[in-house]
Amino acid sequence: MTAFRFIDLFAGIGGLRLGFQGIEGHCVFTSEWDKYSRKTYQANFRDNHELGGDVREFSENPHLIPEHDVLLAGFPCQPFSIAGVSKKNALGRPHGFLCDTQGTLFFDTAKIIQHHQPTAFVLENVKNLERHDKGQTFATIMNVLTQELGYHVQARVIGSQPWVPQKRERIFIVGFKNPTAFDFRSVILPETRPTMKFILDDNIDVDPKYTLTQHLWDYLRNYKAKHEAAGNGFGYGLVGPNDVARTLSARYYKDGSEILVDQPGGRPRRLTPRECARLMGFERGDRHWIIPQGVSDTQAYRQFGNAVVVPAVEFIAQAIKPYLYSALAQGGVRRKAA
C-alpha cells in the first residue's frame, strides 16, 4: 500500500514525480504533450497508466482524471493580460478566475483543482513569475488559489546550489485545502555546496563531437569581448571541476555557451547529455536515468533545460510529508493506492 495518490501535469520528463514517489506517493495520471519528453518519461517510469497529452483536453473534461490527493504541475508561465482585481472589487463586479486567467495554462490547472479538490498541490515555475507584469500575474494566481479555490497557499523561491553545482532558482507554490502548521519560509536548506567535479566526466573520455569548433569558439569569444567592452555581462560561462555552473537552459543545444567545460590546452566543450542528467539531479547516487533511443542530444538538452532539479523537489517533498500525512489522516485517507 502507498500513502497517497498524485497526478503529474505538464510532467516533462518526471522531475516532480520523482520527489513525490520518494515519500510513498503513487502516480495515477500523467499529462505531457511533447512527444520526445513522453518517450523519455515512459522509458523511466514503467507506468500502470497511459500518458495523457495536452492538458487542455482534460481541463475541459476533468472527470477523465482519476481521483487524487496531491496535484503536481510545472505549468508554463505564458504572458497574459489581467483585468485588475482591485478595480473589479471597487466596482462590485465578479472577478473569478474564468475572467482573470482565461486562455492560460494556469487556468487549466485551476479548473482541475476546482473539480477534484485535492488535499494539497505543489506548483513550480520560474523565479520571474513573481515579477511578471509588475507582479500582477503572480497576484492573480495567488488570488485564484486562495480566494477562488479556497486553499491555504505559501510560495518560496529556492535555489539549487545545496544539491547540484548550478545556479538555478525556481518558485514553488504549496497549497493545502485545510489549514496546517506547515511554514515554508522556516524550512532550513542544507548548507552543502557541491562543485562540478561531482558531475563531470574526465575530458579525455568525452566524445570529441562535444568540443567546440574553432569557428564557434572564435565567435563566442568575440561576442563576449564586444559585450564586456560595452559594460554588459553577456557571453559564455567557462567552468572547471571546482566551479558552479550557470543555469542550464532549454536552448543549450544551440551553442552550449552558458556552460562550457574548460579543456586546458584546447578548445572548451559542451556538457554531454549524461552530465546534464547529473547536473539536474536525475542521475544521482544509485539512480540511473535512461535517455532512450530516438531522443537526440538536441531533445535531451531541451528536456533537462526545461526540468526541475530533482533533489530540490525531493527535499521539498520531505519537508511537506508530515503535514501532508496529517492532512490525509484528518480527512480519513479516502484514496489508498494499491
TAVEN-V716274 format. One record per residue. N is the residue number from 1. PHI is phi in whole degrees, -180 to 180 (none if undefined). Layout:
[[N	PHI] [N	PHI]]
This chain:
[[1	none] [2	-103] [3	-79] [4	-159] [5	-104] [6	-142] [7	-119] [8	-125] [9	-99] [10	49] [11	-71] [12	59] [13	-108] [14	102] [15	-63] [16	-65] [17	-60] [18	-57] [19	-64] [20	-91] [21	-65] [22	-69] [23	-113] [24	73] [25	-86] [26	-123] [27	-78] [28	-112] [29	-160] [30	-136] [31	-129] [32	-155] [33	-90] [34	-74] [35	-68] [36	-76] [37	-64] [38	-61] [39	-64] [40	-67] [41	-59] [42	-66] [43	-70] [44	-102] [45	-127] [46	-83] [47	-80] [48	-97] [49	-141] [50	-75] [51	-81] [52	-79] [53	-94] [54	-57] [55	-65] [56	-65] [57	-64] [58	-92] [59	-69] [60	-77] [61	-135] [62	-64] [63	-67] [64	-75] [65	-89] [66	-63] [67	-59] [68	-155] [69	-97] [70	-133] [71	-110] [72	-112] [73	-155] [74	-97] [75	-66] [76	-68] [77	-100] [78	-95] [79	-58] [80	-151] [81	-87] [82	-128] [83	-69] [84	-62] [85	-65] [86	-65] [87	-64] [88	-67] [89	-60] [90	-63] [91	-89] [92	72] [93	-98] [94	-66] [95	-138] [96	-68] [97	-66] [98	-62] [99	-86] [100	-75] [101	-127] [102	-55] [103	89] [104	-107] [105	-75] [106	-64] [107	-56] [108	-66] [109	-61] [110	-63] [111	-64] [112	-70] [113	-61] [114	-60] [115	-72] [116	-93] [117	51] [118	-64] [119	-60] [120	-152] [121	-141] [122	-133] [123	-112] [124	-134] [125	-160] [126	-71] [127	-56] [128	-68] [129	-54] [130	-64] [131	-103] [132	-58] [133	54] [134	57] [135	89] [136	-70] [137	-59] [138	-66] [139	-61] [140	-69] [141	-59] [142	-66] [143	-64] [144	-61] [145	-68] [146	-91] [147	-82] [148	-79] [149	-98] [150	77] [151	-98] [152	-96] [153	-122] [154	-133] [155	-133] [156	-154] [157	-86] [158	-126] [159	-88] [160	-93] [161	-65] [162	-66] [163	-117] [164	-136] [165	-82] [166	-150] [167	-87] [168	-142] [169	-112] [170	-137] [171	-97] [172	-116] [173	-116] [174	-114] [175	-130] [176	-118] [177	-65] [178	-115] [179	-60] [180	-136] [181	-89] [182	-62] [183	-127] [184	-60] [185	-66] [186	-87] [187	-67] [188	-90] [189	-81] [190	-60] [191	-97] [192	-67] [193	-139] [194	-66] [195	-118] [196	-64] [197	-61] [198	-80] [199	-122] [200	-85] [201	-81] [202	-66] [203	-53] [204	-70] [205	-95] [206	-92] [207	-54] [208	-57] [209	-63] [210	-85] [211	-76] [212	-65] [213	-70] [214	-61] [215	-61] [216	-67] [217	-64] [218	-63] [219	-61] [220	-66] [221	-66] [222	-65] [223	-62] [224	-66] [225	-62] [226	-61] [227	-76] [228	-64] [229	-65] [230	-89] [231	83] [232	-100] [233	-102] [234	-76] [235	136] [236	-67] [237	-118] [238	-102] [239	-128] [240	-125] [241	-60] [242	-99] [243	-103] [244	-117] [245	-84] [246	-71] [247	-72] [248	-74] [249	-108] [250	-69] [251	-93] [252	-58] [253	-63] [254	-70] [255	-146] [256	69] [257	-68] [258	-71] [259	-139] [260	-112] [261	-91] [262	-66] [263	-123] [264	-49] [265	88] [266	-149] [267	-73] [268	-72] [269	-132] [270	-78] [271	-66] [272	-83] [273	-55] [274	-66] [275	-66] [276	-65] [277	-60] [278	-73] [279	-63] [280	-94] [281	81] [282	-73] [283	-107] [284	-158] [285	61] [286	-86] [287	-85] [288	-101] [289	-107] [290	-89] [291	-105] [292	-73] [293	-60] [294	96] [295	-104] [296	-73] [297	-57] [298	-57] [299	-68] [300	-63] [301	-61] [302	-62] [303	-64] [304	-71] [305	-68] [306	-93] [307	-88] [308	-91] [309	-80] [310	-60] [311	-62] [312	-65] [313	-67] [314	-61] [315	-65] [316	-63] [317	-61] [318	-65] [319	-67] [320	-78] [321	-47] [322	-63] [323	-76] [324	-66] [325	-62] [326	-65] [327	-65] [328	-66] [329	-64] [330	-68] [331	-92] [332	89] [333	43] [334	-70] [335	-127] [336	-59] [337	-110] [338	-74]]
